[in-house]
Amino acid sequence: MEEFYSQIDAYLQGSLQGEERTAFEQQMQSDADLSRAVEEQRKAMQLLDIVHNSRLKANLQEQERICLEEMDA
């Protein structure tokens, strides 16, 4: 099962190339469960990116606030 998710991750990260990528895409076309798992993983990765970017933005805003307070002091 772990190899299953490793392949999905590799596909979504763009690590599968050439024949390996083509074979995986053909397998997705013939396997609805695989296709669904790939889409679910893609959505999960997008959500993680959103959360990460939100936290990064909040951290940068906090650092900016601290710097401005220090400049005013």
Distance bins in CASP14 RR format, pairs under 12 A and 6 or more apart:
PFRMAT RR
TARGET T0000
AUTHOR 0000-0000-0000
RMODE 2
METHOD distances of the structure
MODEL  1
1 7 0 0 0 0 0 1 0 0 0 0 0
1 8 0 0 0 0 0 1 0 0 0 0 0
1 37 0 0 0 0 0 1 0 0 0 0 0
2 8 0 0 0 0 0 1 0 0 0 0 0
2 9 0 0 0 0 0 1 0 0 0 0 0
3 9 0 0 0 0 0 1 0 0 0 0 0
3 10 0 0 0 0 0 1 0 0 0 0 0
4 10 0 0 0 0 0 1 0 0 0 0 0
4 11 0 0 0 0 0 1 0 0 0 0 0
4 24 0 0 0 0 0 1 0 0 0 0 0
4 27 0 0 0 0 0 1 0 0 0 0 0
4 31 0 0 0 0 0 1 0 0 0 0 0
4 33 0 0 0 0 1 0 0 0 0 0 0
4 34 1 0 0 1 0 0 0 0 0 0 0
4 37 1 0 0 1 0 0 0 0 0 0 0
4 38 0 0 0 0 0 1 0 0 0 0 0
4 41 0 0 0 0 0 1 0 0 0 0 0
5 11 0 0 0 0 0 1 0 0 0 0 0
5 12 0 0 0 0 0 1 0 0 0 0 0
5 34 0 0 0 0 0 1 0 0 0 0 0
5 37 1 0 0 1 0 0 0 0 0 0 0
5 38 0 0 0 0 0 1 0 0 0 0 0
5 40 0 0 0 0 0 1 0 0 0 0 0
5 41 1 0 0 1 0 0 0 0 0 0 0
5 44 0 0 0 0 0 1 0 0 0 0 0
5 45 0 0 0 0 0 1 0 0 0 0 0
6 12 0 0 0 0 0 1 0 0 0 0 0
6 13 0 0 0 0 0 1 0 0 0 0 0
6 15 0 0 0 0 1 0 0 0 0 0 0
6 16 0 0 0 0 0 1 0 0 0 0 0
6 24 0 0 0 0 0 1 0 0 0 0 0
6 41 0 0 0 0 0 1 0 0 0 0 0
7 13 0 0 0 0 0 1 0 0 0 0 0
7 14 0 0 0 0 0 1 0 0 0 0 0
7 15 0 0 0 0 1 0 0 0 0 0 0
7 16 1 0 0 1 0 0 0 0 0 0 0
7 20 0 0 0 0 1 0 0 0 0 0 0
7 21 0 0 0 0 0 1 0 0 0 0 0
7 23 0 0 0 0 0 1 0 0 0 0 0
7 24 1 0 0 1 0 0 0 0 0 0 0
7 25 0 0 0 0 0 1 0 0 0 0 0
7 27 0 0 0 0 1 0 0 0 0 0 0
7 28 0 0 0 0 0 1 0 0 0 0 0
7 31 0 0 0 0 0 1 0 0 0 0 0
7 34 0 0 0 0 1 0 0 0 0 0 0
7 37 0 0 0 0 1 0 0 0 0 0 0
7 38 0 0 0 0 1 0 0 0 0 0 0
7 41 0 0 0 0 0 1 0 0 0 0 0
8 14 0 0 0 0 0 1 0 0 0 0 0
8 15 0 0 0 0 0 1 0 0 0 0 0
8 16 0 0 0 0 1 0 0 0 0 0 0
8 24 0 0 0 0 1 0 0 0 0 0 0
8 25 0 0 0 0 0 1 0 0 0 0 0
8 27 0 0 0 0 0 1 0 0 0 0 0
8 28 0 0 0 0 1 0 0 0 0 0 0
8 31 0 0 0 0 0 1 0 0 0 0 0
8 33 0 0 0 0 0 1 0 0 0 0 0
8 34 1 0 0 1 0 0 0 0 0 0 0
8 35 0 0 0 0 0 1 0 0 0 0 0
8 36 0 0 0 0 0 1 0 0 0 0 0
8 37 1 0 0 1 0 0 0 0 0 0 0
8 38 1 0 1 0 0 0 0 0 0 0 0
8 39 0 0 0 0 1 0 0 0 0 0 0
8 40 0 0 0 0 1 0 0 0 0 0 0
8 41 1 0 1 0 0 0 0 0 0 0 0
8 42 0 0 0 0 1 0 0 0 0 0 0
8 44 0 0 0 0 0 1 0 0 0 0 0
8 45 0 0 0 0 0 1 0 0 0 0 0
9 15 0 0 0 0 1 0 0 0 0 0 0
9 16 0 0 0 0 1 0 0 0 0 0 0
9 24 0 0 0 0 0 1 0 0 0 0 0
9 37 0 0 0 0 0 1 0 0 0 0 0
9 38 0 0 0 0 1 0 0 0 0 0 0
9 41 1 0 0 1 0 0 0 0 0 0 0
9 42 0 0 0 0 0 1 0 0 0 0 0
9 44 0 0 0 0 0 1 0 0 0 0 0
9 45 0 0 0 0 1 0 0 0 0 0 0
10 16 1 0 1 0 0 0 0 0 0 0 0
10 17 0 0 0 0 1 0 0 0 0 0 0
10 20 0 0 0 0 1 0 0 0 0 0 0
10 21 0 0 0 0 1 0 0 0 0 0 0
10 24 0 0 0 0 1 0 0 0 0 0 0
10 38 0 0 0 0 0 1 0 0 0 0 0
10 41 0 0 0 0 0 1 0 0 0 0 0
11 17 0 0 0 0 0 1 0 0 0 0 0
11 18 0 0 0 0 0 1 0 0 0 0 0
11 20 0 0 0 0 1 0 0 0 0 0 0
11 21 1 0 0 1 0 0 0 0 0 0 0
11 22 0 0 0 0 0 1 0 0 0 0 0
11 23 0 0 0 0 0 1 0 0 0 0 0
11 24 1 0 1 0 0 0 0 0 0 0 0
11 25 0 0 0 0 1 0 0 0 0 0 0
11 27 0 0 0 0 1 0 0 0 0 0 0
11 28 0 0 0 0 1 0 0 0 0 0 0
11 34 0 0 0 0 1 0 0 0 0 0 0
11 35 0 0 0 0 0 1 0 0 0 0 0
11 37 0 0 0 0 0 1 0 0 0 0 0
11 38 1 0 0 1 0 0 0 0 0 0 0
11 39 0 0 0 0 0 1 0 0 0 0 0
11 41 0 0 0 0 1 0 0 0 0 0 0
11 42 0 0 0 0 1 0 0 0 0 0 0
11 45 0 0 0 0 0 1 0 0 0 0 0
12 21 0 0 0 0 0 1 0 0 0 0 0
12 24 0 0 0 0 0 1 0 0 0 0 0
12 28 0 0 0 0 0 1 0 0 0 0 0
12 37 0 0 0 0 0 1 0 0 0 0 0
12 38 1 0 0 1 0 0 0 0 0 0 0
12 39 0 0 0 0 0 1 0 0 0 0 0
12 40 0 0 0 0 0 1 0 0 0 0 0
12 41 1 0 0 1 0 0 0 0 0 0 0
12 42 1 0 1 0 0 0 0 0 0 0 0
12 43 0 0 0 0 0 1 0 0 0 0 0
12 44 0 0 0 0 1 0 0 0 0 0 0
12 45 1 0 0 1 0 0 0 0 0 0 0
12 46 0 0 0 0 0 1 0 0 0 0 0
12 48 0 0 0 0 0 1 0 0 0 0 0
12 49 0 0 0 0 0 1 0 0 0 0 0
13 21 0 0 0 0 0 1 0 0 0 0 0
13 41 0 0 0 0 0 1 0 0 0 0 0
13 42 0 0 0 0 0 1 0 0 0 0 0
13 45 0 0 0 0 1 0 0 0 0 0 0
14 20 0 0 0 0 0 1 0 0 0 0 0
14 21 1 0 0 1 0 0 0 0 0 0 0
14 24 0 0 0 0 0 1 0 0 0 0 0
14 25 0 0 0 0 0 1 0 0 0 0 0
14 42 0 0 0 0 0 1 0 0 0 0 0
14 45 0 0 0 0 0 1 0 0 0 0 0
15 21 0 0 0 0 1 0 0 0 0 0 0
15 24 0 0 0 0 0 1 0 0 0 0 0
16 22 0 0 0 0 1 0 0 0 0 0 0
16 23 0 0 0 0 1 0 0 0 0 0 0
16 24 1 0 1 0 0 0 0 0 0 0 0
16 25 0 0 0 0 1 0 0 0 0 0 0
16 26 0 0 0 0 0 1 0 0 0 0 0
16 27 0 0 0 0 0 1 0 0 0 0 0
16 28 0 0 0 0 0 1 0 0 0 0 0
16 38 0 0 0 0 0 1 0 0 0 0 0
17 23 0 0 0 0 0 1 0 0 0 0 0
17 24 0 0 0 0 0 1 0 0 0 0 0
17 25 0 0 0 0 0 1 0 0 0 0 0
18 24 0 0 0 0 1 0 0 0 0 0 0
18 25 0 0 0 0 0 1 0 0 0 0 0
18 26 0 0 0 0 0 1 0 0 0 0 0
19 25 0 0 0 0 0 1 0 0 0 0 0
19 26 0 0 0 0 0 1 0 0 0 0 0
20 26 0 0 0 0 0 1 0 0 0 0 0
20 27 0 0 0 0 0 1 0 0 0 0 0
21 27 0 0 0 0 0 1 0 0 0 0 0
21 28 0 0 0 0 0 1 0 0 0 0 0
22 28 0 0 0 0 0 1 0 0 0 0 0
22 29 0 0 0 0 0 1 0 0 0 0 0
23 29 0 0 0 0 0 1 0 0 0 0 0
23 30 0 0 0 0 0 1 0 0 0 0 0
23 31 0 0 0 0 0 1 0 0 0 0 0
23 34 0 0 0 0 0 1 0 0 0 0 0
24 30 0 0 0 0 0 1 0 0 0 0 0
24 31 0 0 0 0 0 1 0 0 0 0 0
24 34 0 0 0 0 1 0 0 0 0 0 0
24 35 0 0 0 0 0 1 0 0 0 0 0
24 37 0 0 0 0 0 1 0 0 0 0 0
24 38 0 0 0 0 1 0 0 0 0 0 0
25 31 0 0 0 0 0 1 0 0 0 0 0
25 34 0 0 0 0 0 1 0 0 0 0 0
25 35 0 0 0 0 1 0 0 0 0 0 0
25 38 0 0 0 0 1 0 0 0 0 0 0
26 34 0 0 0 0 0 1 0 0 0 0 0
26 35 0 0 0 0 0 1 0 0 0 0 0
27 33 0 0 0 0 0 1 0 0 0 0 0
27 34 1 0 1 0 0 0 0 0 0 0 0
27 35 0 0 0 0 1 0 0 0 0 0 0
27 37 0 0 0 0 0 1 0 0 0 0 0
27 38 0 0 0 0 1 0 0 0 0 0 0
28 34 1 0 1 0 0 0 0 0 0 0 0
28 35 1 0 1 0 0 0 0 0 0 0 0
28 36 0 0 0 0 1 0 0 0 0 0 0
28 37 0 0 0 0 1 0 0 0 0 0 0
28 38 1 0 0 1 0 0 0 0 0 0 0
28 39 0 0 0 0 1 0 0 0 0 0 0
28 41 0 0 0 0 0 1 0 0 0 0 0
28 42 0 0 0 0 0 1 0 0 0 0 0
29 35 1 0 0 1 0 0 0 0 0 0 0
29 38 0 0 0 0 0 1 0 0 0 0 0
31 37 0 0 0 0 1 0 0 0 0 0 0
31 38 0 0 0 0 1 0 0 0 0 0 0
32 38 0 0 0 0 0 1 0 0 0 0 0
32 39 0 0 0 0 0 1 0 0 0 0 0
33 39 0 0 0 0 0 1 0 0 0 0 0
33 40 0 0 0 0 0 1 0 0 0 0 0
34 40 0 0 0 0 0 1 0 0 0 0 0
34 41 0 0 0 0 0 1 0 0 0 0 0
35 41 0 0 0 0 0 1 0 0 0 0 0
35 42 0 0 0 0 0 1 0 0 0 0 0
36 42 0 0 0 0 0 1 0 0 0 0 0
36 43 0 0 0 0 0 1 0 0 0 0 0
37 43 0 0 0 0 0 1 0 0 0 0 0
37 44 0 0 0 0 0 1 0 0 0 0 0
38 44 0 0 0 0 0 1 0 0 0 0 0
38 45 0 0 0 0 0 1 0 0 0 0 0
39 45 0 0 0 0 0 1 0 0 0 0 0
39 46 0 0 0 0 0 1 0 0 0 0 0
40 46 0 0 0 0 0 1 0 0 0 0 0
40 47 0 0 0 0 0 1 0 0 0 0 0
41 47 0 0 0 0 0 1 0 0 0 0 0
41 48 0 0 0 0 0 1 0 0 0 0 0
42 48 0 0 0 0 0 1 0 0 0 0 0
42 49 0 0 0 0 0 1 0 0 0 0 0
43 49 0 0 0 0 0 1 0 0 0 0 0
43 50 0 0 0 0 0 1 0 0 0 0 0
44 50 0 0 0 0 0 1 0 0 0 0 0
44 51 0 0 0 0 0 1 0 0 0 0 0
45 51 0 0 0 0 0 1 0 0 0 0 0
45 52 0 0 0 0 0 1 0 0 0 0 0
46 52 0 0 0 0 0 1 0 0 0 0 0
46 53 0 0 0 0 0 1 0 0 0 0 0
47 53 0 0 0 0 0 1 0 0 0 0 0
47 54 0 0 0 0 0 1 0 0 0 0 0
48 54 0 0 0 0 0 1 0 0 0 0 0
48 55 0 0 0 0 0 1 0 0 0 0 0
49 55 0 0 0 0 0 1 0 0 0 0 0
49 56 0 0 0 0 0 1 0 0 0 0 0
50 56 0 0 0 0 0 1 0 0 0 0 0
50 57 0 0 0 0 0 1 0 0 0 0 0
51 57 0 0 0 0 0 1 0 0 0 0 0
51 58 0 0 0 0 0 1 0 0 0 0 0
52 58 0 0 0 0 0 1 0 0 0 0 0
52 59 0 0 0 0 0 1 0 0 0 0 0
53 59 0 0 0 0 0 1 0 0 0 0 0
53 60 0 0 0 0 0 1 0 0 0 0 0
54 60 0 0 0 0 0 1 0 0 0 0 0
54 61 0 0 0 0 0 1 0 0 0 0 0
55 61 0 0 0 0 0 1 0 0 0 0 0
55 62 0 0 0 0 0 1 0 0 0 0 0
56 62 0 0 0 0 0 1 0 0 0 0 0
56 63 0 0 0 0 0 1 0 0 0 0 0
57 63 0 0 0 0 0 1 0 0 0 0 0
57 64 0 0 0 0 0 1 0 0 0 0 0
58 64 0 0 0 0 0 1 0 0 0 0 0
58 65 0 0 0 0 0 1 0 0 0 0 0
59 65 0 0 0 0 0 1 0 0 0 0 0
59 66 0 0 0 0 0 1 0 0 0 0 0
60 66 0 0 0 0 0 1 0 0 0 0 0
60 67 0 0 0 0 0 1 0 0 0 0 0
61 67 0 0 0 0 0 1 0 0 0 0 0
61 68 0 0 0 0 0 1 0 0 0 0 0
62 68 0 0 0 0 0 1 0 0 0 0 0
62 69 0 0 0 0 0 1 0 0 0 0 0
63 69 0 0 0 0 0 1 0 0 0 0 0
63 70 0 0 0 0 0 1 0 0 0 0 0
64 70 0 0 0 0 0 1 0 0 0 0 0
64 71 0 0 0 0 0 1 0 0 0 0 0
65 71 0 0 0 0 0 1 0 0 0 0 0
65 72 0 0 0 0 0 1 0 0 0 0 0
66 72 0 0 0 0 0 1 0 0 0 0 0
66 73 0 0 0 0 0 1 0 0 0 0 0
67 73 0 0 0 0 0 1 0 0 0 0 0
END
